[in-house]
Amino acid sequence: TPGELLKEEFLEPMGISQYRLAKEIGVPAQRIGQIIAGKRSITADTDLRLCRFFGLSNGYWLRAQAA
């Protein structure tokens, strides 16, 4: 899931907490927690924020979600 990908491939290796990520991209910390738990889907807005933060091409998270 995109949440597992976010946690295992980005946050953990980079040593970034869910709270810090949320603050950095300007979303509620609860949103990141719900995405990681698989209880919330990634919106186009959140995709854009995550892509900018991690230096990825826009739509990366939406494509991962659709896979």
C-alpha positions as CSV (number, residue, x, y, z in Angstrom):
1,T,0.0,0.0,0.0
2,P,1.1,3.6,-0.4
3,G,1.2,3.9,3.4
4,E,3.6,0.9,3.8
5,L,5.7,2.4,1.0
6,L,5.8,5.8,2.7
7,K,6.7,4.3,6.0
8,E,9.2,1.6,5.0
9,E,10.9,3.2,2.0
10,F,10.9,6.9,3.0
11,L,10.2,7.7,6.6
12,E,12.1,4.9,8.4
13,P,15.3,5.0,6.2
14,M,15.4,8.8,6.3
15,G,14.7,9.0,10.1
16,I,11.6,11.2,9.6
17,S,8.7,10.9,12.0
18,Q,5.1,11.0,10.9
19,Y,4.6,14.2,12.9
20,R,7.6,15.9,11.3
21,L,6.5,15.0,7.8
22,A,3.0,16.3,8.5
23,K,4.4,19.6,9.8
24,E,6.8,19.9,6.8
25,I,4.1,19.4,4.2
26,G,1.4,21.3,6.0
27,V,-1.1,18.6,6.8
28,P,-2.6,17.3,10.1
29,A,-0.4,14.6,11.7
30,Q,-3.5,12.4,11.9
31,R,-3.7,12.3,8.1
32,I,-0.2,10.8,7.7
33,G,-1.0,8.3,10.5
34,Q,-4.2,7.3,8.7
35,I,-2.5,6.9,5.3
36,I,0.2,4.7,6.9
37,A,-2.5,2.6,8.7
38,G,-4.3,2.1,5.3
39,K,-7.4,3.9,6.6
40,R,-7.2,6.9,4.3
41,S,-6.5,7.2,0.7
42,I,-4.0,9.8,-0.8
43,T,-5.7,12.7,-2.4
44,A,-4.2,14.7,-5.3
45,D,-3.3,17.5,-2.9
46,T,-1.5,15.2,-0.5
47,D,0.2,13.5,-3.4
48,L,1.5,16.9,-4.6
49,R,2.8,17.8,-1.1
50,L,4.5,14.4,-0.6
51,C,6.1,14.5,-4.1
52,R,7.5,18.0,-3.5
53,F,8.9,17.0,-0.1
54,F,10.6,13.9,-1.4
55,G,11.6,15.3,-4.8
56,L,9.4,12.8,-6.8
57,S,7.4,13.4,-9.9
58,N,3.9,14.5,-9.4
59,G,1.4,11.6,-9.3
60,Y,3.9,9.1,-7.7
61,W,1.7,8.3,-4.7
62,L,-1.5,8.3,-6.7
63,R,0.1,5.7,-9.1
64,A,1.3,3.6,-6.2
65,Q,-2.3,3.7,-4.8
66,A,-3.8,2.6,-8.1
67,A,-1.4,-0.3,-8.5
